[in-house]
Amino acid sequence: MTCDTDHCDHDWHYASPRTVAGALQRGLGRGARRAMVDPAAPDLVTDCLRRDYRWSWQVDQRDVYLARLVRDLRLPLAPITALLYAAPPEESDHDNAFTATLDVLEVLGRAGVDGAVDEARRCIREGDRWLDTLQTVARAWPIAWWDDLYPAVADRLNAADEPRPLWLSPPWTHWAQRDPRIAAAASAARSRPGPPRPFADTPTADLLAALREPDRADQWRPVLRELRRRPPEPGLLELVDTSPLTATGGPLGGAILRLGVLAVPAARRWAATEEHPLRWTALELLAAHGDTADAPALVAGLDWLDSRPDELCGYDDLAGGLARIGGPTATSVLPRLRRLWFSPHSHERASYLRALVTLDPARAPRLLTEGLWDCEEDVRLLAAQRAPLDDATRERLEYLRDDPIETADIRATARSRLT
């Protein structure tokens, strides 16, 4: 259920999604559309750089969305770049302003916006968080755009107290050919041993036996990690109800999920027990492999998530399961799915849209149209595939087809729809 990612943790709140500010904070298509005619939009977009409003900073997307707004609103780059220099050190950047701004600058540079590449290069030469800037643009930009910075970078590496390069990624993999120090550091990083596998050679039967012995509880987590590397093991199911193994939580759940349909009968029992440690694992199994009899359990799972206001992850799995199962129970959650469209955890929005397309085909076209402006790549792709063709959507598809900011898949899909 949890995203296991950093997420925003601030003392401010999201504005209403009915406002331009709230829609932009959530990366909604309606926010991008309305911003083009709202005189306050430049300040609102800048605010979304100054404070990263994504619920999950690692999986929610905003870079393309905000970069387009910066470009299309013709916002000056100097105030935006200034945010890179004004941002505090990483450990105290509680608004994630540096990363949010840098990601947008990288997209603008890749799209050929005047001045974006020069501003990023200046930050590499002069900025405090130059390593993050360098490694971000080197992953996405042509070598010619940053290769000549090597002398300045070499000087900064010499002067840095604690450089933290990612030696096995660009630009270091490229510069290792000319700098013996970088080559040595990359070689050391490459030869660094991975996590130990103390049970790599242990037979599966012995691993299961270890899970039956409470006095070996300190070994259960590495044992379960080893079992997850092997074919699914049905023998785990009998252990759930006969040992304290469920205290391991995630590792056990991950191993049981791999059993798929074999675990459904047990999952039905666990899902019916409100405090069962594997209740969420059970709901995931029922969402993926259950049938119409399991729809009420998935609806109860939505209620459970609603009771956890600080946890916005997991709705997508349940929505997908209900859409797959269908039937009256599934369609009863349509109002809830339409509310989830406004969640700031935008990573899950594509799942809601797919579920609405299946369960509510009459009303889904409106959201498909809005999805052409959405912050999430998967939403834009589904919208490009399925949005009804009219003058407005044709114009937007032409925009996506020709926009160098857009992904290749979406540009190709837009081209196909138009022809």
Beta strands, then each sheet from edge to edge (+ up, - down):
end
